[in-house]
Amino acid sequence: MDCVTWLDAREFCKRLSALPEEKAAGRTYRLPTEAEWEFAQRGGLSGAPLHPLSVKLISQLRAELGAAFPIIGVGGIVTGTLARETLRAGANLLQVYTGFAYRGPALLEEIMRALPA
């Protein structure tokens, strides 16, 4: 695998931002500043408090990308009910991380029971 330098990544962001469809949509791409990167590395939100944000983003992505684009629902899936909400928001698949770490296989069983047959 080839290594990508910081300068290569920065150039990629510039080229992506210059694409006509990205300009028309008002989107620009850039790498985080050093301060932004340090702030992001502090840690953050995980588990159940993340779920409302995740569902909102999944709904927005589904509306923008359409039904054919696969979306993996992640973030705060700690109960069967929350798993069902994530799928209803537009996710095709689920990834459980924190919930599985705390609840183990019992969470998977609960999710399976919460889903329609």
N, CA, C and O atoms as CSV, one atom per row, in Angstrom:
chain,resi,resn,atom,element,x,y,z
A,1,MET,N,N,0.837,-1.169,0.000
A,1,MET,CA,C,0.000,0.000,0.000
A,1,MET,C,C,0.886,1.238,0.000
A,1,MET,O,O,1.841,1.326,0.772
A,2,ASP,N,N,0.569,2.184,-0.860
A,2,ASP,CA,C,1.319,3.433,-0.919
A,2,ASP,C,C,0.951,4.319,0.254
A,2,ASP,O,O,-0.184,4.321,0.729
A,3,CYS,N,N,1.942,5.072,0.707
A,3,CYS,CA,C,1.718,6.004,1.803
A,3,CYS,C,C,1.279,7.357,1.226
A,3,CYS,O,O,1.838,7.830,0.237
A,4,VAL,N,N,0.298,7.954,1.841
A,4,VAL,CA,C,-0.194,9.265,1.412
A,4,VAL,C,C,0.369,10.307,2.360
A,4,VAL,O,O,0.233,10.196,3.578
A,5,THR,N,N,0.999,11.316,1.787
A,5,THR,CA,C,1.566,12.377,2.612
A,5,THR,C,C,0.498,13.400,2.964
A,5,THR,O,O,-0.582,13.418,2.374
A,6,TRP,N,N,0.814,14.253,3.935
A,6,TRP,CA,C,-0.080,15.340,4.319
A,6,TRP,C,C,-0.350,16.247,3.123
A,6,TRP,O,O,-1.482,16.674,2.897
A,7,LEU,N,N,0.713,16.537,2.352
A,7,LEU,CA,C,0.557,17.408,1.183
A,7,LEU,C,C,-0.339,16.754,0.126
A,7,LEU,O,O,-1.144,17.433,-0.511
A,8,ASP,N,N,-0.202,15.441,-0.059
A,8,ASP,CA,C,-1.070,14.730,-1.002
A,8,ASP,C,C,-2.534,14.825,-0.565
A,8,ASP,O,O,-3.425,15.070,-1.379
A,9,ALA,N,N,-2.760,14.630,0.718
A,9,ALA,CA,C,-4.132,14.688,1.242
A,9,ALA,C,C,-4.701,16.097,1.092
A,9,ALA,O,O,-5.867,16.266,0.736
A,10,ARG,N,N,-3.880,17.097,1.361
A,10,ARG,CA,C,-4.333,18.481,1.215
A,10,ARG,C,C,-4.676,18.789,-0.243
A,10,ARG,O,O,-5.678,19.448,-0.520
A,11,GLU,N,N,-3.855,18.319,-1.164
A,11,GLU,CA,C,-4.110,18.521,-2.593
A,11,GLU,C,C,-5.394,17.809,-3.014
A,11,GLU,O,O,-6.168,18.337,-3.813
A,12,PHE,N,N,-5.616,16.618,-2.481
A,12,PHE,CA,C,-6.848,15.887,-2.788
A,12,PHE,C,C,-8.069,16.686,-2.356
A,12,PHE,O,O,-9.048,16.771,-3.097
A,13,CYS,N,N,-8.018,17.270,-1.167
A,13,CYS,CA,C,-9.136,18.091,-0.681
A,13,CYS,C,C,-9.387,19.276,-1.602
A,13,CYS,O,O,-10.536,19.606,-1.895
A,14,LYS,N,N,-8.318,19.916,-2.059
A,14,LYS,CA,C,-8.465,21.061,-2.971
A,14,LYS,C,C,-9.114,20.620,-4.283
A,14,LYS,O,O,-10.019,21.283,-4.789
A,15,ARG,N,N,-8.647,19.498,-4.825
A,15,ARG,CA,C,-9.203,19.014,-6.095
A,15,ARG,C,C,-10.662,18.599,-5.945
A,15,ARG,O,O,-11.485,18.882,-6.816
A,16,LEU,N,N,-10.979,17.933,-4.848
A,16,LEU,CA,C,-12.360,17.528,-4.601
A,16,LEU,C,C,-13.255,18.753,-4.470
A,16,LEU,O,O,-14.360,18.773,-5.011
A,17,SER,N,N,-12.794,19.764,-3.764
A,17,SER,CA,C,-13.571,20.993,-3.596
A,17,SER,C,C,-13.781,21.720,-4.916
A,17,SER,O,O,-14.761,22.447,-5.075
A,18,ALA,N,N,-12.863,21.529,-5.867
A,18,ALA,CA,C,-12.937,22.223,-7.154
A,18,ALA,C,C,-13.856,21.542,-8.162
A,18,ALA,O,O,-14.139,22.114,-9.215
A,19,LEU,N,N,-14.331,20.326,-7.862
A,19,LEU,CA,C,-15.239,19.640,-8.789
A,19,LEU,C,C,-16.516,20.450,-8.961
A,19,LEU,O,O,-17.054,20.971,-7.984
A,20,PRO,N,N,-17.008,20.562,-10.190
A,20,PRO,CA,C,-18.203,21.394,-10.439
A,20,PRO,C,C,-19.397,21.016,-9.567
A,20,PRO,O,O,-20.085,21.897,-9.053
A,21,GLU,N,N,-19.651,19.732,-9.394
A,21,GLU,CA,C,-20.819,19.332,-8.595
A,21,GLU,C,C,-20.657,19.683,-7.123
A,21,GLU,O,O,-21.640,19.961,-6.437
A,22,GLU,N,N,-19.417,19.672,-6.636
A,22,GLU,CA,C,-19.176,20.049,-5.245
A,22,GLU,C,C,-19.311,21.564,-5.077
A,22,GLU,O,O,-19.876,22.039,-4.092
A,23,LYS,N,N,-18.788,22.312,-6.045
A,23,LYS,CA,C,-18.939,23.777,-6.013
A,23,LYS,C,C,-20.410,24.167,-6.072
A,23,LYS,O,O,-20.863,25.036,-5.327
A,24,ALA,N,N,-21.164,23.501,-6.982
A,24,ALA,CA,C,-22.590,23.816,-7.139
A,24,ALA,C,C,-23.359,23.554,-5.846
A,24,ALA,O,O,-24.311,24.265,-5.528
A,25,ALA,N,N,-22.939,22.528,-5.104
A,25,ALA,CA,C,-23.609,22.192,-3.848
A,25,ALA,C,C,-23.081,23.023,-2.675
A,25,ALA,O,O,-23.597,22.932,-1.562
A,26,GLY,N,N,-22.053,23.830,-2.932
A,26,GLY,CA,C,-21.502,24.672,-1.873
A,26,GLY,C,C,-20.635,23.914,-0.882
A,26,GLY,O,O,-20.441,24.362,0.248
A,27,ARG,N,N,-20.109,22.757,-1.304
A,27,ARG,CA,C,-19.291,21.950,-0.396
A,27,ARG,C,C,-17.804,22.211,-0.632
A,27,ARG,O,O,-17.347,22.308,-1.771
A,28,THR,N,N,-17.071,22.321,0.456
A,28,THR,CA,C,-15.616,22.413,0.382
A,28,THR,C,C,-15.030,21.389,1.350
A,28,THR,O,O,-15.648,21.041,2.356
A,29,TYR,N,N,-13.851,20.921,1.033
A,29,TYR,CA,C,-13.201,19.891,1.831
A,29,TYR,C,C,-11.832,20.388,2.254
A,29,TYR,O,O,-11.132,21.049,1.487
A,30,ARG,N,N,-11.461,20.065,3.474
A,30,ARG,CA,C,-10.150,20.440,3.985
A,30,ARG,C,C,-9.767,19.472,5.094
A,30,ARG,O,O,-10.611,18.769,5.649
A,31,LEU,N,N,-8.499,19.451,5.400
A,31,LEU,CA,C,-8.012,18.668,6.525
A,31,LEU,C,C,-8.185,19.499,7.795
A,31,LEU,O,O,-8.205,20.728,7.735
A,32,PRO,N,N,-8.309,18.838,8.931
A,32,PRO,CA,C,-8.447,19.610,10.176
A,32,PRO,C,C,-7.152,20.362,10.494
A,32,PRO,O,O,-6.055,19.929,10.139
A,33,THR,N,N,-7.309,21.479,11.162
A,33,THR,CA,C,-6.131,22.193,11.650
A,33,THR,C,C,-5.533,21.398,12.804
A,33,THR,O,O,-6.166,20.473,13.312
A,34,GLU,N,N,-4.344,21.743,13.215
A,34,GLU,CA,C,-3.717,21.049,14.328
A,34,GLU,C,C,-4.568,21.198,15.599
A,34,GLU,O,O,-4.735,20.239,16.353
A,35,ALA,N,N,-5.097,22.388,15.826
A,35,ALA,CA,C,-5.937,22.616,17.010
A,35,ALA,C,C,-7.214,21.767,16.949
A,35,ALA,O,O,-7.629,21.189,17.954
A,36,GLU,N,N,-7.834,21.697,15.764
A,36,GLU,CA,C,-9.043,20.872,15.617
A,36,GLU,C,C,-8.720,19.402,15.869
A,36,GLU,O,O,-9.488,18.689,16.515
A,37,TRP,N,N,-7.576,18.957,15.353
A,37,TRP,CA,C,-7.179,17.558,15.528
A,37,TRP,C,C,-6.937,17.252,17.006
A,37,TRP,O,O,-7.370,16.214,17.506
A,38,GLU,N,N,-6.250,18.149,17.699
A,38,GLU,CA,C,-5.997,17.943,19.123
A,38,GLU,C,C,-7.292,17.910,19.911
A,38,GLU,O,O,-7.447,17.089,20.815
A,39,PHE,N,N,-8.229,18.798,19.579
A,39,PHE,CA,C,-9.525,18.816,20.257
A,39,PHE,C,C,-10.264,17.500,20.024
A,39,PHE,O,O,-10.849,16.944,20.953
A,40,ALA,N,N,-10.239,17.003,18.794
A,40,ALA,CA,C,-10.946,15.766,18.460
A,40,ALA,C,C,-10.354,14.561,19.182
A,40,ALA,O,O,-11.069,13.597,19.455
A,41,GLN,N,N,-9.081,14.599,19.490
A,41,GLN,CA,C,-8.415,13.482,20.139
A,41,GLN,C,C,-8.686,13.401,21.637
A,41,GLN,O,O,-8.279,12.438,22.286
A,42,ARG,N,N,-9.359,14.387,22.184
A,42,ARG,CA,C,-9.652,14.396,23.615
A,42,ARG,C,C,-10.634,13.301,24.019
A,42,ARG,O,O,-10.744,12.972,25.200
A,43,GLY,N,N,-11.322,12.754,23.078
A,43,GLY,CA,C,-12.359,11.790,23.397
A,43,GLY,C,C,-13.704,12.460,23.238
A,43,GLY,O,O,-13.775,13.652,22.941
A,44,GLY,N,N,-14.742,11.729,23.428
A,44,GLY,CA,C,-16.024,12.365,23.237
A,44,GLY,C,C,-17.167,11.475,23.620
A,44,GLY,O,O,-17.077,10.631,24.512
A,45,LEU,N,N,-18.228,11.693,22.923
A,45,LEU,CA,C,-19.500,11.064,23.195
A,45,LEU,C,C,-19.519,9.629,22.687
A,45,LEU,O,O,-19.053,9.347,21.583
A,46,SER,N,N,-20.055,8.733,23.491
A,46,SER,CA,C,-20.272,7.362,23.032
A,46,SER,C,C,-21.454,6.794,23.801
A,46,SER,O,O,-21.890,7.349,24.811
A,47,GLY,N,N,-21.959,5.682,23.303
A,47,GLY,CA,C,-23.072,5.026,23.971
A,47,GLY,C,C,-24.395,5.718,23.722
A,47,GLY,O,O,-24.555,6.445,22.741
A,48,ALA,N,N,-25.339,5.490,24.613
A,48,ALA,CA,C,-26.718,5.944,24.458
A,48,ALA,C,C,-26.867,7.448,24.176
A,48,ALA,O,O,-27.733,7.807,23.378
A,49,PRO,N,N,-26.076,8.349,24.780
A,49,PRO,CA,C,-26.256,9.770,24.491
A,49,PRO,C,C,-26.018,10.133,23.025
A,49,PRO,O,O,-26.476,11.177,22.561
A,50,LEU,N,N,-25.315,9.290,22.310
A,50,LEU,CA,C,-25.014,9.543,20.906
A,50,LEU,C,C,-26.168,9.181,19.972
A,50,LEU,O,O,-26.208,9.654,18.836
A,51,HIS,N,N,-27.088,8.367,20.421
A,51,HIS,CA,C,-28.124,7.827,19.539
A,51,HIS,C,C,-28.987,8.871,18.837
A,51,HIS,O,O,-29.186,8.752,17.628
A,52,PRO,N,N,-29.510,9.883,19.520
A,52,PRO,CA,C,-30.336,10.869,18.803
A,52,PRO,C,C,-29.590,11.563,17.662
A,52,PRO,O,O,-30.164,11.806,16.600
A,53,LEU,N,N,-28.320,11.880,17.880
A,53,LEU,CA,C,-27.520,12.505,16.822
A,53,LEU,C,C,-27.323,11.540,15.656
A,53,LEU,O,O,-27.388,11.934,14.491
A,54,SER,N,N,-27.086,10.293,15.979
A,54,SER,CA,C,-26.871,9.278,14.953
A,54,SER,C,C,-28.121,9.086,14.094
A,54,SER,O,O,-28.029,9.040,12.867
A,55,VAL,N,N,-29.277,8.976,14.728
A,55,VAL,CA,C,-30.533,8.777,13.995
A,55,VAL,C,C,-30.833,9.976,13.089
A,55,VAL,O,O,-31.285,9.809,11.956
A,56,LYS,N,N,-30.579,11.168,13.592
A,56,LYS,CA,C,-30.803,12.364,12.784
A,56,LYS,C,C,-29.905,12.361,11.546
A,56,LYS,O,O,-30.361,12.656,10.441
A,57,LEU,N,N,-28.645,12.032,11.733
A,57,LEU,CA,C,-27.710,12.004,10.614
A,57,LEU,C,C,-28.062,10.900,9.619
A,57,LEU,O,O,-27.986,11.114,8.409
A,58,ILE,N,N,-28.440,9.745,10.105
A,58,ILE,CA,C,-28.832,8.646,9.213
A,58,ILE,C,C,-30.045,9.050,8.381
A,58,ILE,O,O,-30.091,8.774,7.182
A,59,SER,N,N,-31.017,9.692,8.996
A,59,SER,CA,C,-32.207,10.159,8.261
A,59,SER,C,C,-31.824,11.145,7.168
A,59,SER,O,O,-32.326,11.066,6.047
A,60,GLN,N,N,-30.932,12.077,7.499
A,60,GLN,CA,C,-30.483,13.065,6.516
A,60,GLN,C,C,-29.722,12.398,5.367
A,60,GLN,O,O,-29.926,12.730,4.199
A,61,LEU,N,N,-28.849,11.459,5.711
A,61,LEU,CA,C,-28.097,10.750,4.675
A,61,LEU,C,C,-29.019,9.955,3.767
A,61,LEU,O,O,-28.850,9.955,2.548
A,62,ARG,N,N,-29.991,9.281,4.357
A,62,ARG,CA,C,-30.913,8.480,3.550
A,62,ARG,C,C,-31.687,9.369,2.587
A,62,ARG,O,O,-31.863,9.011,1.423
A,63,ALA,N,N,-32.149,10.519,3.055
A,63,ALA,CA,C,-32.889,11.442,2.198
A,63,ALA,C,C,-32.010,11.951,1.062
A,63,ALA,O,O,-32.475,12.110,-0.066
A,64,GLU,N,N,-30.757,12.202,1.358
A,64,GLU,CA,C,-29.830,12.750,0.357
A,64,GLU,C,C,-29.332,11.682,-0.619
A,64,GLU,O,O,-29.197,11.943,-1.814
A,65,LEU,N,N,-29.063,10.487,-0.110
A,65,LEU,CA,C,-28.403,9.464,-0.924
A,65,LEU,C,C,-29.354,8.488,-1.603
A,65,LEU,O,O,-28.960,7.799,-2.543
A,66,GLY,N,N,-30.589,8.420,-1.146
A,66,GLY,CA,C,-31.549,7.510,-1.745
A,66,GLY,C,C,-31.441,6.100,-1.187
A,66,GLY,O,O,-30.572,5.796,-0.369
A,67,ALA,N,N,-32.342,5.253,-1.648
A,67,ALA,CA,C,-32.469,3.901,-1.101
A,67,ALA,C,C,-31.347,2.961,-1.523
A,67,ALA,O,O,-31.076,1.985,-0.825
A,68,ALA,N,N,-30.694,3.227,-2.639
A,68,ALA,CA,C,-29.697,2.293,-3.163
A,68,ALA,C,C,-28.356,2.361,-2.435
A,68,ALA,O,O,-27.550,1.437,-2.541
A,69,PHE,N,N,-28.108,3.445,-1.697
A,69,PHE,CA,C,-26.815,3.609,-1.033
A,69,PHE,C,C,-26.852,2.933,0.335
A,69,PHE,O,O,-27.706,3.270,1.155
A,70,PRO,N,N,-25.947,1.984,0.605
A,70,PRO,CA,C,-25.972,1.293,1.906
A,70,PRO,C,C,-25.474,2.194,3.039
A,70,PRO,O,O,-24.468,2.888,2.902
A,71,ILE,N,N,-26.192,2.168,4.148
A,71,ILE,CA,C,-25.809,2.938,5.331
A,71,ILE,C,C,-25.715,1.984,6.513
A,71,ILE,O,O,-26.627,1.195,6.759
A,72,ILE,N,N,-24.610,2.062,7.237
A,72,ILE,CA,C,-24.423,1.267,8.448
A,72,ILE,C,C,-24.743,2.166,9.634
A,72,ILE,O,O,-24.083,3.184,9.845
A,73,GLY,N,N,-25.743,1.792,10.397
A,73,GLY,CA,C,-26.154,2.571,11.556
A,73,GLY,C,C,-25.242,2.294,12.737
A,73,GLY,O,O,-25.081,1.147,13.155
A,74,VAL,N,N,-24.652,3.344,13.268
A,74,VAL,CA,C,-23.764,3.240,14.429
A,74,VAL,C,C,-24.105,4.354,15.397
A,74,VAL,O,O,-24.669,5.377,15.009
A,75,GLY,N,N,-23.764,4.153,16.645
A,75,GLY,CA,C,-23.909,5.218,17.620
A,75,GLY,C,C,-25.057,5.027,18.577
A,75,GLY,O,O,-26.213,5.268,18.229
A,76,GLY,N,N,-24.746,4.599,19.775
A,76,GLY,CA,C,-25.730,4.554,20.840
A,76,GLY,C,C,-26.761,3.445,20.755
A,76,GLY,O,O,-27.829,3.561,21.356
A,77,ILE,N,N,-26.481,2.397,20.044
A,77,ILE,CA,C,-27.428,1.283,19.941
A,77,ILE,C,C,-27.191,0.365,21.137
A,77,ILE,O,O,-26.329,-0.513,21.111
A,78,VAL,N,N,-27.982,0.595,22.187
A,78,VAL,CA,C,-27.795,-0.153,23.432
A,78,VAL,C,C,-29.032,-0.940,23.842
A,78,VAL,O,O,-29.021,-1.622,24.867
A,79,THR,N,N,-30.107,-0.852,23.045
A,79,THR,CA,C,-31.330,-1.627,23.298
A,79,THR,C,C,-31.924,-2.063,21.963
A,79,THR,O,O,-31.555,-1.550,20.907
A,80,GLY,N,N,-32.836,-3.003,22.027
A,80,GLY,CA,C,-33.542,-3.424,20.827
A,80,GLY,C,C,-34.365,-2.292,20.229
A,80,GLY,O,O,-34.436,-2.150,19.009
A,81,THR,N,N,-34.979,-1.495,21.077
A,81,THR,CA,C,-35.786,-0.363,20.607
A,81,THR,C,C,-34.928,0.640,19.847
A,81,THR,O,O,-35.342,1.142,18.802
A,82,LEU,N,N,-33.752,0.933,20.354
A,82,LEU,CA,C,-32.868,1.877,19.674
A,82,LEU,C,C,-32.350,1.296,18.358
A,82,LEU,O,O,-32.140,2.031,17.394
A,83,ALA,N,N,-32.149,0.001,18.318
A,83,ALA,CA,C,-31.744,-0.647,17.064
A,83,ALA,C,C,-32.844,-0.489,16.021
A,83,ALA,O,O,-32.571,-0.160,14.867
A,84,ARG,N,N,-34.082,-0.723,16.430
A,84,ARG,CA,C,-35.219,-0.582,15.518
A,84,ARG,C,C,-35.342,0.867,15.024
A,84,ARG,O,O,-35.611,1.091,13.844
A,85,GLU,N,N,-35.151,1.840,15.902
A,85,GLU,CA,C,-35.198,3.254,15.499
A,85,GLU,C,C,-34.116,3.577,14.481
A,85,GLU,O,O,-34.351,4.336,13.540
A,86,THR,N,N,-32.944,3.010,14.662
A,86,THR,CA,C,-31.827,3.242,13.738
A,86,THR,C,C,-32.160,2.697,12.357
A,86,THR,O,O,-31.882,3.342,11.346
A,87,LEU,N,N,-32.750,1.517,12.314
A,87,LEU,CA,C,-33.145,0.941,11.028
A,87,LEU,C,C,-34.273,1.748,10.385
A,87,LEU,O,O,-34.275,1.957,9.172
A,88,ARG,N,N,-35.222,2.196,11.190
A,88,ARG,CA,C,-36.317,3.014,10.652
A,88,ARG,C,C,-35.822,4.349,10.109
A,88,ARG,O,O,-36.433,4.915,9.203
A,89,ALA,N,N,-34.722,4.852,10.655
A,89,ALA,CA,C,-34.149,6.110,10.182
A,89,ALA,C,C,-33.519,5.951,8.801
A,89,ALA,O,O,-33.290,6.933,8.096
A,90,GLY,N,N,-33.240,4.692,8.419
A,90,GLY,CA,C,-32.696,4.463,7.088
A,90,GLY,C,C,-31.463,3.595,7.021
A,90,GLY,O,O,-30.927,3.380,5.934
A,91,ALA,N,N,-30.997,3.093,8.142
A,91,ALA,CA,C,-29.819,2.218,8.124
A,91,ALA,C,C,-30.174,0.863,7.528
A,91,ALA,O,O,-31.274,0.350,7.734
A,92,ASN,N,N,-29.232,0.291,6.790
A,92,ASN,CA,C,-29.401,-1.057,6.238
A,92,ASN,C,C,-28.825,-2.119,7.172
A,92,ASN,O,O,-29.324,-3.243,7.243
A,93,LEU,N,N,-27.785,-1.747,7.874
A,93,LEU,CA,C,-27.080,-2.647,8.790
A,93,LEU,C,C,-26.838,-1.903,10.096
A,93,LEU,O,O,-26.932,-0.677,10.156
A,94,LEU,N,N,-26.524,-2.667,11.144
A,94,LEU,CA,C,-26.226,-2.067,12.439
A,94,LEU,C,C,-24.837,-2.474,12.890
A,94,LEU,O,O,-24.391,-3.594,12.641
A,95,GLN,N,N,-24.159,-1.553,13.556
A,95,GLN,CA,C,-22.914,-1.877,14.250
A,95,GLN,C,C,-23.128,-1.531,15.708
A,95,GLN,O,O,-23.431,-0.385,16.040
A,96,VAL,N,N,-22.976,-2.500,16.565
A,96,VAL,CA,C,-23.094,-2.235,18.006
A,96,VAL,C,C,-21.712,-2.384,18.614
A,96,VAL,O,O,-21.028,-3.385,18.401
A,97,TYR,N,N,-21.320,-1.394,19.358
A,97,TYR,CA,C,-19.977,-1.407,19.935
A,97,TYR,C,C,-20.061,-1.254,21.452
A,97,TYR,O,O,-19.818,-2.210,22.189
A,98,THR,N,N,-20.403,-0.057,21.916
A,98,THR,CA,C,-20.480,0.175,23.362
A,98,THR,C,C,-21.539,-0.719,23.998
A,98,THR,O,O,-21.310,-1.323,25.046
A,99,GLY,N,N,-22.704,-0.795,23.351
A,99,GLY,CA,C,-23.769,-1.639,23.885
A,99,GLY,C,C,-23.349,-3.086,24.018
A,99,GLY,O,O,-23.674,-3.745,25.005
A,100,PHE,N,N,-22.628,-3.582,23.028
A,100,PHE,CA,C,-22.167,-4.972,23.073
A,100,PHE,C,C,-21.102,-5.138,24.155
A,100,PHE,O,O,-21.057,-6.162,24.836
A,101,ALA,N,N,-20.249,-4.134,24.311
A,101,ALA,CA,C,-19.209,-4.207,25.336
A,101,ALA,C,C,-19.820,-4.316,26.731
A,101,ALA,O,O,-19.309,-5.041,27.585
A,102,TYR,N,N,-20.927,-3.584,26.958
A,102,TYR,CA,C,-21.546,-3.599,28.276
A,102,TYR,C,C,-22.571,-4.710,28.470
A,102,TYR,O,O,-22.743,-5.205,29.584
A,103,ARG,N,N,-23.253,-5.106,27.398
A,103,ARG,CA,C,-24.359,-6.049,27.558
A,103,ARG,C,C,-24.093,-7.411,26.956
A,103,ARG,O,O,-24.770,-8.381,27.295
A,104,GLY,N,N,-23.125,-7.496,26.074
A,104,GLY,CA,C,-22.757,-8.776,25.490
A,104,GLY,C,C,-23.854,-9.362,24.604
A,104,GLY,O,O,-24.677,-8.628,24.058
A,105,PRO,N,N,-23.858,-10.693,24.467
A,105,PRO,CA,C,-24.809,-11.359,23.575
A,105,PRO,C,C,-26.280,-11.100,23.914
A,105,PRO,O,O,-27.143,-11.232,23.046
A,106,ALA,N,N,-26.570,-10.738,25.144
A,106,ALA,CA,C,-27.959,-10.449,25.517
A,106,ALA,C,C,-28.515,-9.295,24.680
A,106,ALA,O,O,-29.697,-9.288,24.337
A,107,LEU,N,N,-27.675,-8.332,24.357
A,107,LEU,CA,C,-28.120,-7.215,23.516
A,107,LEU,C,C,-28.491,-7.717,22.125
A,107,LEU,O,O,-29.500,-7.293,21.562
A,108,LEU,N,N,-27.696,-8.601,21.577
A,108,LEU,CA,C,-28.001,-9.127,20.243
A,108,LEU,C,C,-29.325,-9.880,20.239
A,108,LEU,O,O,-30.113,-9.758,19.301
A,109,GLU,N,N,-29.562,-10.648,21.277
A,109,GLU,CA,C,-30.844,-11.360,21.393
A,109,GLU,C,C,-32.005,-10.374,21.489
A,109,GLU,O,O,-33.047,-10.578,20.865
A,110,GLU,N,N,-31.830,-9.311,22.267
A,110,GLU,CA,C,-32.875,-8.295,22.403
A,110,GLU,C,C,-33.141,-7.601,21.066
A,110,GLU,O,O,-34.293,-7.353,20.708
A,111,ILE,N,N,-32.088,-7.295,20.343
A,111,ILE,CA,C,-32.248,-6.660,19.031
A,111,ILE,C,C,-33.011,-7.587,18.090
A,111,ILE,O,O,-33.921,-7.147,17.387
A,112,MET,N,N,-32.653,-8.835,18.073
A,112,MET,CA,C,-33.351,-9.792,17.188
A,112,MET,C,C,-34.832,-9.889,17.539
A,112,MET,O,O,-35.667,-9.994,16.641
A,113,ARG,N,N,-35.170,-9.857,18.819
A,113,ARG,CA,C,-36.577,-9.905,19.232
A,113,ARG,C,C,-37.318,-8.627,18.858
A,113,ARG,O,O,-38.521,-8.657,18.600
A,114,ALA,N,N,-36.604,-7.507,18.828
A,114,ALA,CA,C,-37.238,-6.213,18.543
A,114,ALA,C,C,-37.514,-6.015,17.057
A,114,ALA,O,O,-38.316,-5.156,16.688
A,115,LEU,N,N,-36.868,-6.789,16.211
A,115,LEU,CA,C,-37.036,-6.615,14.770
A,115,LEU,C,C,-38.228,-7.419,14.266
A,115,LEU,O,O,-38.529,-8.490,14.792
A,116,PRO,N,N,-38.901,-6.900,13.251
A,116,PRO,CA,C,-40.013,-7.671,12.676
A,116,PRO,C,C,-39.507,-8.955,12.020
A,116,PRO,O,O,-38.388,-9.003,11.509
A,117,ALA,N,N,-40.320,-9.965,12.042
A,117,ALA,CA,C,-39.904,-11.273,11.480
A,117,ALA,C,C,-39.778,-11.227,9.987
A,117,ALA,O,O,-39.440,-12.234,9.365
